[in-house]
């Protein structure tokens, strides 16, 4: 079972690498994906980091998740 899962992960990684290499060959797509990443990070930052109350709530959520998963 473990060997089968390991083989499936290797095949999936090869396929993903092929897809990403193909995307990088297109001249416009990598720049658009980079812009999309910047926009998403900006929106997340605006939503979660603009006020001290939002920052405190974010820290509380992270601490709750840490406590839940790490004990």
Beta strands, then each sheet from edge to edge (+ up, - down):
end
